[in-house]
Amino acid sequence: MIELISTNVGDTGYTSPAFVCDTCREQAFADGMALVLWMERSVDGLTERSPMFVVHKRTCGQAATHSLGGPYPRVDDWHDMTMELSVFIEHLATNAERPVKGRKRPHSLVLRSPAGGAHAV
Ligand SMILES: [Zn+2]
């Protein structure tokens, strides 16, 4: 996830946003070793997605995928989706400056929390 990290440099302290691995809680970098991970399924033509998680590749990603199988069971057609963190940042930076091309109509997506709650976005 994106978190504010507090630092102390000399006599100056500040907070700065950074990507933190949702499995090991260490900072993740766009160095080819981190992913954005989410669960997704289609029900009656409607896309449902979990929140997005940031994980290091391999061990952290495998642990996150395994634990997300609880609230998002594969037997209920949930499947894991990933995007390289560097690619995610490129898209985010682009989409922060202009509308997303080919965007589906509003409210065509259901965000489903791990606790089971859902709301249309
Ligand atoms: Zn990690």
Residues whose N, C-alpha, C, O or C-beta is under 5 A from the ligand:
A	BS01	ZN	C21 T23 C24 H56 C60
